[in-house]
Amino acid sequence: MAKVSAEQLGTEPIGKLLIKQAVPASIGILVMSLNVLVDSIFVGNWIGSIAIAAINVVLPVSFFIAALGMAIGVGGSSIVSRALGSGDKEKALKTFGNQITLTLVVTISMVALGLYFVDDLIPAFGGKGSIFDLAKIYYTIVLYGVPFLALCMMGNTVIRAEGKPKFAMVAMIIPSVGNLLMDYIFIYVMDWGMHGAAWATTGGYLLCFVYIFYFFLSSNSELKIGFAHFLLNAPILKEMGSLGFVTLARQAVTSVTYLLMNNILFNLGGEAMVAVYAIIGRMLMFALFPVFGVTQGFLPIAGFNYGAVKYERVKESIYTAIKYAAYVATLVFIVLMVFPDAITSLFLSSRPNLPIEEQLTNAFVMEHAPSAMRWVFAATPIIALQLIGAAYFQAVGKAISALLLTLTRQGFFFIPLILVLPQLMGELGVWLSFPIADVLSTLVTGFYLRKEVKTKLSVAV
């Protein structure tokens, strides 16, 4: 695998560079998304549709703790990209060491709290009725592996900040493939049920950690840290925290969204309605993988060139990233509008002699999920502007702007909408909240990004 120098981020043509960065990121996200998708298909077919709902209840808690690692990774990697761009390698090394220390301290503490309050958290996130027992099994086992996932998410962003997107891609592929293989062995062959699904997920996290640990010890990484770099540094922690808080706030709002959605939908249609949302949630993770890939590829390019004061290249990277992301978002939109029934049926078991309760649940899901999917993804073609715009402010270290723009969709628009519209329109109000929030947040982000380009990035250098 050929090495990529960090300096190439400031010299190669933007279009070529973005493809070089975005394609591996997209492939990595695709495999991770396929992992979540196929994992859910396995669980739905081999355990049952209520098991998919149980996993959906657990995800916001475990992902929030893992997102602490992602937040530390993204916040620190913005510093690393700009430090490498300005030639300050020592700051990059100190930042990376602080990322590792902080990730370990924070995530282990959060896991301990999560395990202590397990019986309170699961019902709060919608794990009620027949969902509770399955959710508790999955939650308890997966939480043990979450610190490794947090380290993987943190390390992956640093690998990409070094300009090594192919290694970052492999780091995302390994746990996904491992999880699917272990799913087959633990659930289908060994018949461990929900225990098998949970251990397969945790095993995937461990495999990813081993690979990333190897990468930073090998000659592939430019960041060779010593003991002194692990000692926490207040100025770096402050800068890292302000930038990483954007990612953490986004995941915190996502967790609140899951909490509200699971409870609102449980009240509207019981466990079966939560299963509908679980399938929609899987598609939200999977279908937009190329858009997220372009966003991930854009971050180090914008950060490096901003640090090197190459503003014309920053502007070009913004326009190119929006264009590429919009193309792929439109393709995703077309597929989801045409094939929602076929997509939904993938998650439902067709085994003979299904219990009558599961047959009724599957029939309910088949009736409600396709139309819900069309509404949820109705504004997909325009989301590229919102994602790239928010990512730009994060990449260049403008934490407050990045935070506010990141929170516009879910925090400022979506949550108020799902609290109001279902009261007026029932189930339809829930699904309509998605495209309305997408449109409003895109308009706000477009306004601020245009203003930034016309002022800061138009300064002659």
C-alpha atoms as one frame of an Amber mdcrd trajectory, in Angstrom:
protein
   0.000   0.000   0.000   1.607   3.236  -1.171   2.297   5.908   1.392   0.760
   9.354   1.026   2.701  12.330   2.344   0.787  14.905   4.370   2.353  17.644
   2.199   0.431  16.331  -0.814  -2.707  17.741   0.769  -1.382  21.177  -0.117
  -0.029  20.507  -3.611  -2.099  17.986  -5.593  -5.072  19.126  -7.728  -8.154
  19.378  -5.505 -10.401  17.147  -7.632  -7.843  14.362  -7.770  -6.970  14.806
  -4.092 -10.591  14.726  -2.975 -11.219  11.504  -4.886  -8.040  10.009  -3.400
  -9.217  10.943   0.093 -12.952  10.364  -0.323 -12.970   7.009  -2.123 -11.138
   5.102   0.634 -13.238   6.912   3.243 -16.410   6.014   1.338 -15.348   2.385
   0.996 -14.550   2.212   4.692 -17.876   3.797   5.630 -19.632   1.547   3.117
 -18.210  -1.565   4.737 -19.062  -0.281   8.219 -22.559   0.620   7.030 -22.941
  -2.735   5.314 -21.881  -4.280   8.589 -24.718  -2.522  10.421 -27.129  -3.326
   7.591 -26.239  -6.997   7.176 -25.939  -7.437  10.933 -29.525  -6.192  11.228
 -30.642  -8.477   8.389 -29.015 -11.467  10.124 -30.587 -10.531  13.451 -34.013
  -9.965  11.884 -33.958 -13.242   9.981 -32.274 -15.458  12.611 -33.563 -13.956
  15.868 -36.579 -11.795  14.971 -37.741  -8.276  14.140 -38.088  -7.356  17.822
 -34.348  -8.064  18.171 -33.668  -5.328  15.575 -35.708  -2.951  17.726 -33.668
  -4.032  20.782 -30.388  -3.166  19.042 -31.861   0.179  17.986 -32.557   0.948
  21.645 -28.980   0.145  22.678 -27.167   1.969  19.865 -27.577   5.563  21.129
 -26.050   4.707  24.515 -23.076   2.723  23.212 -22.550   5.088  20.269 -22.578
   8.115  22.563 -19.739   6.673  24.616 -17.885   5.689  21.446 -18.576   9.179
  20.095 -16.446  10.539  22.922 -13.538   8.893  21.119 -14.710  10.272  17.802
 -15.050  13.750  19.317 -11.538  13.598  20.744 -10.331  12.245  17.414 -11.973
  14.877  15.230 -11.060  17.742  17.562  -7.463  16.602  17.844  -7.143  15.718
  14.170  -8.152  19.240  13.169  -5.177  20.419  15.259  -2.930  17.708  13.769
  -3.859  18.640  10.175  -3.221  22.333  10.733  -0.030  21.663  12.724   1.376
  19.489   9.934   0.293  22.109   7.385   2.211  24.827   9.260   5.246  22.579
   9.906   4.739  22.272  13.701   5.230  18.507  14.085   5.855  18.643  17.848
   2.388  20.077  18.414   0.944  17.289  16.271   2.726  14.688  18.433   1.572
  16.252  21.702  -1.969  16.415  20.405  -1.996  12.745  19.426  -0.622  11.638
  22.799  -3.243  13.698  24.602  -5.952  12.162  22.413  -5.019   8.657  23.545
  -4.899   9.531  27.255  -8.149  11.461  27.204 -10.008   8.762  25.239  -9.040
   6.065  27.745  -9.924   8.089  30.833 -13.261   9.376  29.565 -14.642   6.242
  27.889 -13.757   3.821  30.692 -15.469   6.140  33.183 -18.561   6.372  30.993
 -18.739   2.597  30.504 -18.680   2.099  34.284 -21.594   4.533  34.652 -23.443
   2.924  31.749 -23.239  -0.516  33.303 -24.298   0.760  36.730 -27.450   2.446
  35.377 -28.337  -0.254  32.816 -31.845  -0.917  34.171 -32.719   2.779  33.983
 -31.155   3.619  30.634 -32.723   0.864  28.523 -36.386   1.738  29.301 -35.584
   5.445  28.943 -34.437   4.826  25.371 -37.569   2.896  24.458 -36.565  -0.598
  25.605 -39.959  -1.493  26.980 -42.190  -4.531  26.853 -40.711  -7.500  25.016
 -37.774  -5.364  23.851 -36.219  -4.981  27.331 -34.658  -8.411  27.939 -33.056
  -8.647  24.478 -31.789  -5.068  24.717 -30.193  -5.700  28.132 -28.298  -8.756
  26.857 -26.936  -6.864  23.863 -26.175  -3.669  25.785 -24.199  -5.311  28.601
 -21.879  -7.293  26.311 -21.333  -4.551  23.718 -20.508  -1.938  26.350 -17.382
  -3.888  27.373 -16.010  -3.363  23.867 -16.951   0.302  23.530 -13.603   1.702
  24.853 -11.857  -0.200  22.045 -14.352   1.242  19.555 -13.681   4.738  20.913
  -9.918   4.265  20.467 -10.543   3.016  16.926 -12.703   6.005  16.026 -10.149
   8.380  17.499  -7.209   6.677  15.794  -8.977   6.525  12.444  -9.388  10.292
  12.257  -5.689  10.755  13.075  -4.678   8.308  10.329  -6.725  10.342   7.857
  -5.243  13.605   9.177  -1.796  12.194   8.340  -2.924  11.818   4.729  -3.201
   7.991   4.886  -6.807   7.380   3.734  -6.189   3.812   2.549  -5.028   2.716
   5.980  -8.068   4.444   7.494 -10.235   2.521   5.036  -8.726  -0.824   6.068
  -9.247   0.078   9.738 -12.960   0.491   9.023 -13.232  -2.677   6.941 -11.580
  -5.099   9.402 -14.150  -4.899  12.247 -17.054  -5.006   9.815 -15.902  -8.162
   8.052 -14.946  -9.732  11.380 -18.338  -8.902  12.872 -20.231 -10.472   9.973
 -18.153 -13.654  10.099 -18.670 -13.914  13.841 -22.392 -13.203  13.372 -22.647
 -16.259  11.170 -20.675 -18.434  13.591 -22.206 -17.215  16.862 -25.832 -16.741
  15.776 -26.422 -19.198  12.927 -23.955 -22.012  13.659 -23.704 -21.902  17.465
 -27.256 -20.591  18.027 -26.250 -18.098  20.715 -29.069 -15.737  19.759 -28.731
 -12.186  21.085 -25.595 -13.138  23.033 -23.983 -14.136  19.733 -24.922 -10.853
  18.043 -23.402  -8.897  20.929 -20.147 -10.885  21.110 -19.724 -10.599  17.333
 -19.997  -6.810  17.580 -17.531  -6.621  20.467 -15.112  -8.946  18.656 -15.165
  -6.624  15.656 -14.165  -3.689  17.859 -11.178  -5.658  19.206  -9.959  -6.546
  15.710 -10.091  -2.891  14.672  -8.120  -1.832  17.747  -5.366  -4.379  17.036
  -4.948  -3.073  13.473  -4.821   0.610  14.465  -2.381  -0.171  17.281  -0.154
  -1.908  14.702  -0.369   1.058  12.311   0.952   3.596  14.814   3.767   1.280
  15.918   4.858   0.620  12.324   6.795   2.820   9.902   3.553   3.773   8.139
   2.792   6.521  10.651   4.670   9.817  10.843   3.496  10.328  14.448   6.006
   8.598  16.734   5.131   9.647  20.250   7.018   9.223  23.500   5.908   9.082
  27.125   5.967  12.873  27.522   3.359  13.270  24.778   0.797  11.334  26.846
   0.902  13.920  29.643  -2.191  16.096  29.386  -1.523  19.610  28.121  -4.089
  22.261  29.095  -3.909  24.492  25.953  -4.156  21.465  23.652  -7.024  19.997
  25.685  -8.864  23.302  25.527  -8.512  23.579  21.745  -9.267  19.897  21.242
 -12.304  20.102  23.488 -13.770  23.134  21.763 -13.496  21.462  18.363 -14.361
  17.948  19.468 -17.386  19.212  21.343 -19.006  19.727  17.941 -18.903  15.985
  17.220 -19.883  15.095  20.778 -22.794  17.523  20.750 -23.986  16.054  17.445
 -23.942  12.528  18.877 -25.551  13.693  22.118 -28.386  15.229  20.127 -28.581
  12.019  18.071 -28.928  10.018  21.293 -31.681  12.348  22.502 -33.361  11.932
  19.112 -33.316   8.135  19.475 -34.727   8.461  22.980 -37.592  10.653  21.799
 -38.266   8.705  18.600 -38.329   5.285  20.286 -40.708   6.505  22.975 -42.971
   8.467  20.620 -43.193   5.566  18.165 -43.715   3.000  20.951 -46.716   5.037
  22.084 -48.026   5.220  18.505 -47.618   1.549  17.554 -45.786  -0.467  20.195
 -42.735  -2.653  19.567 -43.556  -3.044  15.854 -43.378   0.725  15.271 -39.971
   0.832  16.995 -38.884  -1.934  14.593 -39.976   0.283  11.656 -37.734   3.071
  12.928 -34.888   0.594  13.485 -34.963  -0.292   9.780 -35.135   3.380   8.784
 -32.192   4.072  11.101 -30.124   1.362   9.442 -30.814   2.894   6.037 -29.843
   6.344   7.326 -26.475   4.855   8.320 -26.026   2.854   5.132 -27.528   4.794
   2.246 -25.612   8.019   2.802 -22.177   6.381   3.060 -20.785   8.072  -0.108
 -21.862  11.505   1.134 -20.199  10.919   4.485 -17.146   9.603   2.627 -16.813
  12.844   0.671 -17.208  14.780   3.926 -14.459  12.752   5.618 -12.204  13.176
   2.598 -12.829  16.931   2.589 -11.866  17.530   6.247  -8.070  17.014   6.086
  -7.812  18.836   2.735  -9.581  21.924   4.048  -7.756  21.814   7.392  -4.272
  21.421   5.891  -4.701  24.154   3.275  -6.299  26.530   5.767  -3.319  25.975
   8.073  -0.989  26.624   5.111  -2.959  29.822   4.273  -3.865  28.526   0.812
  -7.362  29.964   0.765  -7.997  29.490  -2.936  -7.446  25.764  -2.499  -9.799
  25.787   0.485 -12.533  27.424  -1.607 -11.977  24.975  -4.432 -12.186  22.056
  -2.022 -15.531  23.342  -0.690 -17.101  23.676  -4.133 -15.730  20.355  -5.362
 -16.833  18.466  -2.251 -20.366  19.878  -2.441 -20.603  18.957  -6.135 -19.387
  15.379  -5.647 -21.553  14.828  -2.557 -24.647  16.201  -4.307 -24.199  13.786
  -7.220 -24.054  10.715  -5.020 -26.860  11.957  -2.731 -29.138  12.228  -5.748
 -28.360   8.656  -6.787 -29.146   7.448  -3.263 -32.442   9.372  -3.372 -33.508
   7.688  -6.618 -32.788   4.165  -5.333 -34.686   4.707  -2.082 -37.703   6.223
  -3.806 -37.963   3.304  -6.256 -37.216   0.258  -4.069 -38.453   0.856  -0.479
 -40.573  -2.320  -0.368 -37.732  -4.565  -1.508 -35.358  -2.921   0.974 -37.789
  -3.412   3.880 -38.361  -7.081   3.070 -34.638  -7.800   3.457 -34.907  -7.266
   7.213 -37.863  -9.589   7.782 -37.688 -13.335   8.244 -39.398 -15.597   5.716
 -38.757 -18.771   7.734 -41.605 -21.274   7.746 -43.655 -21.710  10.915 -42.946
 -18.244  12.323 -44.784 -17.548  15.600 -48.040 -15.685  14.979 -46.773 -12.684
  16.986 -43.742 -12.321  14.718 -45.913 -12.718  11.606 -48.122  -9.852  12.791
 -45.079  -7.694  13.566 -43.593  -8.358  10.126 -46.886  -7.510   8.420 -47.071
  -4.219  10.346 -43.484  -3.324   9.445 -44.074  -4.172   5.765 -47.122  -1.911
   5.720 -45.515   1.115   7.391 -41.765   1.130   6.617 -41.738   1.770   2.805
 -43.810   4.964   2.975 -41.823   6.116   6.021 -38.595   5.573   4.093 -39.768
   7.764   1.220 -40.636  10.634   3.566 -37.440  10.371   5.618 -35.192  10.573
   2.531 -37.311  13.073   0.572 -34.767  15.923   0.892 -31.625  13.792   0.437
 -30.346  15.550  -2.750 -29.732  18.824  -0.873 -28.014  17.555   2.282 -24.530
  17.765   0.726 -24.443  21.528   1.307 -25.374  21.144   4.965 -22.806  18.424
   5.698 -19.887  20.011   3.826 -20.698  23.470   5.160 -20.671  22.335   8.792
 -17.548  20.235   8.170 -15.672  23.261   6.767 -16.008  25.259   9.993 -14.865
  22.247  11.998 -11.882  21.619   9.706 -10.583  25.187  10.036 -10.962  25.322
  13.814 -14.047  27.576  14.094 -15.641  25.595  16.878 -18.654  27.774  17.700
 -19.796  28.100  14.083 -19.236  24.381  13.512 -21.213  23.529  16.651 -24.180
  25.713  15.795 -24.378  24.531  12.187 -23.981  20.900  13.216 -26.862  21.244
  15.664 -29.211  23.054  13.283 -30.728  19.935  11.742 -31.389  17.737  14.752
 -31.139  20.124  17.685 -32.765  23.325  16.461 -35.227  21.915  13.936 -35.780
  18.141  14.116 -36.353  17.712  17.856 -38.929  20.546  18.071 -40.651  19.151
  14.975 -41.023  15.607  16.360 -42.372  17.017  19.598 -45.059  18.999  17.750
 -45.983  17.337  14.438 -46.901  13.861  15.815 -49.362  15.605  18.139 -51.054
  17.098  15.082 -50.553  14.417  12.419 -49.760  11.172  14.230 -47.253   8.816
  12.575 -47.010  10.942   9.406 -45.861  13.881  11.532 -42.865  11.857  12.715
 -41.667  11.078   9.199 -42.375  14.565   7.815 -40.068  16.012  10.469 -37.036
  14.563   8.633 -37.266  16.393   5.266 -38.479  19.635   6.841 -35.443  19.676
   9.162 -33.144  18.883   6.200 -34.447  21.820   4.159 -34.300  24.338   6.998
 -30.799  23.349   8.155 -29.462  23.431   4.587 -30.768  26.980   4.086 -29.107
  28.172   7.299 -25.783  26.458   6.534 -25.748  27.759   2.961 -26.187  31.322
   4.214 -23.252  31.160   6.659 -20.941  29.273   4.305 -21.516  31.810   1.527
 -20.752  34.623   3.966 -17.516  32.906   5.074 -16.325  32.355   1.505 -16.996
  35.988   0.575 -15.136  37.379   3.601 -12.418  35.203   5.159 -11.541  33.099
   2.117 -11.489  36.053  -0.272  -8.660  37.777   1.608  -5.588  38.064  -0.643
  -2.546  36.187   0.637
